Amino acid sequence: MIDLRSDTVTRPTPEMLHAMAEAETGDDVFGEDPTANTFEQKIAEMFGQEAGLFVPSGTMSNQLCVRVLAGPGDEIILDEKAHIFNYETGAAAALSGVQLRTVSGKNGMLSVEDAASAIRTKNDWDPITKVIALENTTNKGGGAWYKLDQIKALRSLADQHGLSLHLDGARIWNALEASGYSAEEVGKHFDTISVCFSKGLGSPVGSMMLGSRDQIIKARRFRKMFGGGMRQIGLLAAATDYAVENHRAFLKNDHAHALEIAGALERCDAFSINPEDVFTNIILFDTLEIDAVQVADAFREKGVAVSVFGPKTIRMVTHFQVSAAQIKQVVKLIDEWD
Ligand SMILES: Cc1ncc(COP(=O)(O)O)c(C=O)c1O
């Protein structure tokens, strides 16, 4: 099966397993795992932040940021396609008492005007706007990425209103690859960042919250409260560090592969896609004749797994464990679609 459901389906490579076997470990709940400590500092510095906290998932790192930046009655502005809003089980409300205020942006991204339109006035009866949260790249928005000018403009909007700026950077590595920006150039504009290593880079487990030293001290307590205090996580940090060092180089191919598939989809009468809306490794397209579920079943019968993303919408995601030859197979399959 050629698995294009997500870039999270990758399996650890022998080299990653070797890195795990060699890792020096300690009890991270006591702050004593040397591999995790070094890795957290390395990623924090890479993104121009003071400190980092290794966590099991992107959902946990986003929600730790929500918990640290806002509380009951506070509001966070984000795009209506945001992962924090759509796919995190209502955790902002459940765990932090925070209300999410969605705005309709473009490809899952907010402009300054979008965000500004949702900032509350300061009447007694208004929720208190605390945070603007961006996603880069956007998942439901089709892998789109923010230009630095957009980020800087949103930063200055946040500053004018005394708000924090959060980045859900689950696929920030793809954004960096596509834009050519350094991690620091992007990261330094945010108060908190969530980065994932289990999407695109191929780590078996792992995300990281980045922020100031004080924020990370607070987040360590909440991580324990949320059940995310882990022990000898040097094993995971070592595999993840290997992925950061060695797998970023594959992202370029993943993006080229996504465009190849998009080209085939554009040629096929059964589907609708604008290849200009393919920005990184995510391909979103519509089915014109039959429902997405039936199309996904037909792909599966022919050996390709895809995700149903709406009644007439399919998502494919390229990753480093789908080879160039397999991409050609997918293109051929679409070219011969009946
Ligand atoms: C943009 C975005 N943020 C956060 C997450 C959550 O990550 P996890 O599945 O590790 O909780 C995802 C997962 O796909 C995502 O796409």
The ligand as an ORCA input file, in Angstrom:
! r2SCAN-3c Opt
* xyz 0 1
  C      -1.348     21.719     12.276
  C      -1.376     20.647     13.316
  N      -1.267     20.977     14.595
  C      -1.273     20.058     15.572
  C      -1.371     18.720     15.268
  C      -1.457     17.739     16.403
  O      -0.429     16.848     16.463
  P      -0.594     15.441     17.216
  O      -1.320     14.547     16.285
  O       0.821     15.030     17.452
  O      -1.334     15.701     18.479
  C      -1.494     18.316     13.940
  C      -1.621     16.891     13.578
  O      -1.697     16.511     12.438
  C      -1.491     19.309     12.931
  O      -1.617     18.995     11.633
*
